[in-house]
């Protein structure tokens, strides 16, 4: 009697073999994926900006009777001028003072090592090399020297593409959204329509929440440095910088508050007479991060989709290791996409998994 061949089992083995080969070839295909991702990044950023600014442009069109294209161009001109002013009048002067920050960090680490009778020289050398490498990279970018020239050219091209794509998406955003909805309705894709509808609303809530949180963090840290500058005027030059740091770090769940506090401490140790200023910063860090975590953030996030803390932290770590700083920023939106997809299609997935089990 001939034994029957279990073709489903063979299919599983074939799938596992393909996955194993896929893993072996990962250095090749992953480098290709990263190149494609960074090539498409200006388009992704342009669409994201259009997604964020669309309500403002729609309000201007309907209430103020200003054409969408005019509003979009004005917004991008203002944003571009703001970025130029921030870079050259806030960030660049601070970069010129970075060696002083290194000296302050070295002094703190040396005194800390002497207090605990620990050799911190290796840590000091590592931090010095790390900061100096970043200073060199940024200086080359601003001066367009060495490899910085290529970076400037690439940045200008990417910025131009981002602005053009952003204006195109922004002027046609409502039309794109309505056409996509009609297409899904016409094809009777009920689950897909629900998926895109939920995803749109959840991402909108997430972005609005992040804007509020970033604004609150900006005000808090600007207020902190303004108060400290009353007693130490050297802090006045860093008011806007620490506010920008806090607003950007607020995009990182769980870790953002610690990074904002660390940036405040690093700036403080690089300035003259930091001891009394550090007392104010420490008091601030004992009060406001807890106030944000347990009162302000829950009030802002109460209507936002909830993600598991373990999943969120894991996602941040994974995407940061894959794409660096950009990965940290895009990690939560990608997790939201996956979460919405699972909630919409989970019944369908469970049915398919059950059918697969029964086939054995």
C-alpha positions in Angstrom: 0.0 0.0 0.0 1.4 3.3 -1.0 1.8 5.9 1.7 0.1 9.2 1.0 2.3 12.3 0.7 1.4 15.1 3.0 1.7 18.0 0.6 0.7 20.6 3.1 3.6 19.5 5.3 5.9 19.8 2.3 4.5 23.3 1.7 5.4 24.3 5.2 8.9 22.9 4.8 9.2 24.8 1.5 8.1 28.0 3.2 10.6 27.5 6.0 13.3 26.9 3.5 12.4 30.1 1.6 12.5 32.0 4.9 15.9 30.6 5.7 17.3 31.6 2.3 15.6 35.0 2.8 17.5 35.3 6.0 20.9 34.3 4.5 20.4 36.9 1.8 19.4 39.6 4.3 22.6 41.7 3.9 21.8 42.1 0.2 18.1 42.8 0.3 18.2 44.9 3.4 20.8 47.3 1.9 18.5 47.6 -1.1 15.5 48.3 1.1 17.3 51.0 3.0 18.4 52.7 -0.2 14.9 52.7 -1.5 13.6 54.0 1.8 16.0 56.9 2.0 15.3 57.7 -1.7 11.6 57.8 -1.1 12.0 59.7 2.2 11.4 63.2 0.7 8.1 61.9 -0.7 7.1 60.3 2.6 8.0 63.5 4.5 6.1 65.6 1.9 3.0 63.5 2.3 3.3 63.5 6.1 3.5 67.3 6.2 0.5 67.5 3.9 -1.4 65.2 6.2 -0.6 67.4 9.2 -1.3 70.7 7.5 -4.4 69.7 5.5 -6.9 70.9 8.2 -5.3 74.4 8.2 -5.3 74.6 4.4 -8.9 73.4 4.3 -10.0 76.0 6.9 -8.2 78.7 4.9 -10.0 77.6 1.7 -13.5 77.3 3.2 -13.6 80.1 5.8 -11.1 82.7 4.4 -11.7 81.9 0.7 -8.0 81.7 0.0 -7.0 79.2 -2.7 -5.3 76.0 -1.4 -2.2 76.5 -3.5 -1.6 80.0 -2.2 -2.0 78.9 1.4 0.3 75.9 0.8 3.0 78.1 -0.7 2.8 80.7 2.1 3.0 77.9 4.7 6.2 76.4 3.1 7.8 79.8 2.7 7.2 80.7 6.4 8.4 77.2 7.5 11.5 77.4 5.3 12.5 80.8 6.6 11.8 79.7 10.2 14.1 76.7 9.7 16.9 78.9 8.2 16.6 81.3 11.2 16.7 78.5 13.7 19.6 76.8 12.1 21.9 79.8 11.7 20.9 81.9 14.7 20.1 79.2 17.3 21.8 75.9 16.5 25.0 77.1 14.7 26.1 79.4 17.6 25.6 76.5 20.0 27.7 74.2 17.8 30.5 76.7 18.0 30.4 76.5 21.8 30.4 72.7 21.8 34.1 72.4 22.9 33.1 74.2 26.1 30.3 71.6 26.7 33.0 68.9 26.4 35.1 70.6 29.0 32.1 70.8 31.4 31.2 67.2 30.9 34.9 66.2 31.5 34.9 68.2 34.8 31.7 66.6 36.0 32.9 63.0 35.1 36.3 63.6 36.7 34.8 64.9 40.0 32.2 62.0 39.9 35.1 59.5 39.5 37.1 61.1 42.4 34.0 61.0 44.6 33.4 57.3 44.0 37.1 56.4 43.6 36.4 55.2 40.1 38.5 55.7 36.9 36.4 57.6 34.4 39.1 58.4 32.0 38.0 55.8 29.4 34.4 57.2 29.6 35.7 60.7 29.1 37.8 59.7 26.1 34.8 57.9 24.5 32.4 60.8 25.0 35.1 63.3 23.7 35.5 61.2 20.5 31.8 60.8 20.0 31.0 64.5 20.4 34.0 65.6 18.4 33.0 63.3 15.5 29.5 65.0 15.5 31.1 68.5 15.7 33.3 67.6 12.7 30.4 66.3 10.7 28.2 69.3 11.4 31.0 71.8 10.8 31.8 70.2 7.5 28.1 70.5 6.6 27.9 74.2 7.4 31.2 75.0 5.7 30.5 72.5 2.8 34.1 71.2 3.2 35.3 67.7 2.5 32.4 65.2 2.4 30.1 68.0 3.7 29.8 69.4 0.1 28.1 66.2 -1.0 25.9 66.3 2.1 24.8 69.9 1.3 24.0 69.0 -2.3 22.0 66.0 -1.3 20.2 67.9 1.5 19.2 70.8 -0.9 17.9 68.3 -3.5 15.9 66.4 -0.9 14.6 69.6 0.6 13.5 70.8 -2.9 11.7 67.5 -3.6 10.1 67.5 -0.2 8.7 71.1 -0.7 7.4 70.4 -4.2 5.9 67.1 -3.3 4.4 68.6 -0.1 2.7 71.4 -2.0 1.3 69.0 -4.6 -0.1 66.7 -2.0 -1.4 69.6 0.1 -3.2 71.2 -2.8 -4.9 67.9 -3.8 -5.1 66.1 -0.4 -8.9 66.2 -0.1 -9.3 65.0 -3.7 -6.9 62.1 -3.1 -8.7 61.1 0.0 -12.2 61.2 -1.6 -11.0 59.3 -4.7 -9.4 56.6 -2.6 -12.7 56.2 -0.6 -14.8 56.0 -3.8 -12.4 53.4 -5.3 -12.7 51.2 -2.2 -16.5 51.6 -2.1 -16.8 50.7 -5.8 -14.7 47.6 -5.3 -16.7 46.6 -2.3 -13.6 46.3 -0.1 -15.5 46.7 3.2 -12.6 45.7 5.5 -10.1 47.8 3.6 -12.4 50.8 3.8 -12.8 50.3 7.5 -9.0 49.9 7.8 -8.2 53.2 6.0 -10.9 55.1 7.8 -9.7 54.0 11.3 -6.1 54.5 10.3 -6.8 58.1 9.1 -8.6 59.0 12.3 -6.1 57.3 14.6 -3.1 58.9 12.9 -4.9 62.3 13.0 -5.5 61.9 16.8 -1.9 60.8 17.3 -0.5 63.8 15.4 -2.7 66.3 17.1 -1.8 64.8 20.5 1.9 65.0 19.7 1.6 68.7 18.6 0.0 69.6 21.9 2.6 67.6 23.9 5.5 69.2 21.9 4.0 72.7 22.6 3.7 72.0 26.3 7.2 70.6 26.5 8.5 73.7 24.6 6.8 76.1 27.1 8.0 74.1 30.1 11.7 74.1 29.2 11.7 77.6 27.8 10.2 78.8 31.1 12.8 76.8 33.1 15.7 78.4 31.3 14.2 81.9 31.4 13.8 81.6 35.2 17.4 80.3 35.5 18.7 83.1 33.2 17.5 85.6 35.8 20.3 84.4 38.1 22.7 83.2 35.3 22.4 85.2 32.1 24.5 82.7 30.2 21.4 80.5 30.0 19.5 83.1 28.0 21.4 82.2 24.8 20.1 78.6 25.1 16.4 79.2 25.8 15.1 78.5 22.3 17.5 75.6 21.8 16.4 73.7 24.9 12.7 74.4 23.9 13.4 72.8 20.5 15.1 69.9 22.1 12.2 69.3 24.4 9.7 69.5 21.6 11.6 67.1 19.4 12.3 64.6 22.2 8.5 64.7 23.1 8.0 62.6 20.0 9.8 59.7 21.7 7.4 57.9 24.2 8.8 57.0 27.6 12.4 58.1 26.8 11.7 61.6 25.5 11.5 63.2 29.0 14.8 61.7 30.1 16.5 62.9 26.9 15.1 66.5 27.4 16.3 66.4 31.0 19.7 65.1 29.9 20.1 67.9 27.3 19.2 70.5 29.9 21.9 69.1 32.2 24.5 68.9 29.4 23.9 72.6 28.6 24.1 73.5 32.2 27.4 71.9 32.9 28.9 73.7 29.9 28.1 77.1 31.3 29.8 79.2 34.0 28.8 78.6 37.6 26.5 75.6 36.9 26.0 74.4 40.5 23.1 76.7 41.5 21.5 76.2 38.0 21.8 72.4 38.4 19.7 72.7 41.6 16.9 74.4 39.7 17.1 71.8 36.9 17.0 68.9 39.3 13.9 70.4 41.1 12.3 70.9 37.7 13.0 67.3 36.7 11.6 65.9 39.9 8.3 67.8 39.4 7.4 68.4 35.8 8.2 65.0 34.1 5.9 63.4 36.7 3.2 66.1 36.1 3.5 65.4 32.4 3.4 61.6 32.7 0.5 61.3 35.2 -1.7 64.4 34.5 -1.0 66.3 31.3 -0.2 63.5 28.9 -3.2 61.2 29.9 -5.5 64.2 29.4 -4.1 64.8 25.9 -3.9 61.2 24.9 -7.2 60.1 26.3 -8.8 59.8 22.9 -5.8 58.3 21.2 -5.4 54.7 20.3 -3.6 52.8 23.1 -0.5 50.8 22.4 1.0 48.3 24.8 4.1 49.9 26.6 6.1 46.7 25.8 5.2 46.8 22.1 5.9 50.6 22.0 9.3 50.3 23.6 10.2 47.2 21.5 9.1 49.0 18.3 11.2 52.1 19.2 14.3 50.0 19.8 13.9 47.9 16.7 13.3 50.8 14.3 16.0 52.9 15.9 18.5 50.1 15.3 17.3 49.8 11.7 17.0 53.5 10.6 18.6 55.5 13.4 16.9 58.8 14.5 14.4 58.5 11.6 13.4 55.1 12.9 12.6 56.5 16.3 10.2 59.1 14.7 8.4 56.7 12.4 8.2 53.8 14.9 4.9 54.8 16.6 3.0 55.6 13.3 4.1 52.2 11.9 3.0 50.5 15.1 -0.3 52.3 14.8 -0.7 51.0 11.2 0.0 47.5 12.4 -2.3 47.8 15.4 -5.2 49.1 13.2 -4.6 46.4 10.6 -4.7 43.7 13.3 -7.9 45.0 14.9 -9.6 45.1 11.5 -8.4 41.9 10.1 -8.0 39.8 13.2 -11.2 37.7 12.7 -10.1 37.0 9.1 -6.6 36.0 10.3 -8.0 33.8 13.0 -10.2 32.0 10.5 -7.3 31.4 8.2 -5.1 30.1 11.0 -7.9 27.7 12.2 -8.3 26.4 8.6 -4.6 25.9 8.4 -4.6 23.9 11.7 -7.5 21.8 10.6 -5.8 20.9 7.3 -3.3 18.8 9.3 
